[in-house]
């Protein structure tokens, strides 16, 4: 039987902040220690926030538009 792509056992290879938030919303009732998908999303968001902290980037807000692109 093929895995269901939104199941707790299937972790996406490439997460984005938006996808991680969507996973947390969709798996909000899952225990983090039993849902690999939720655990990966939480870890990704914590690491993203930690790495952005040193650059002064706020991941909660979109980057300001410069008009250059």
Buried (B, 14 or more C-beta within 10 A) or exposed (E): EEEEEEEBEEBBEEBEBEEBEEBBEEBEEBEEEEBBBBBBBBBBBEEBBEEBEEEEEEEEEEEEEEEEE
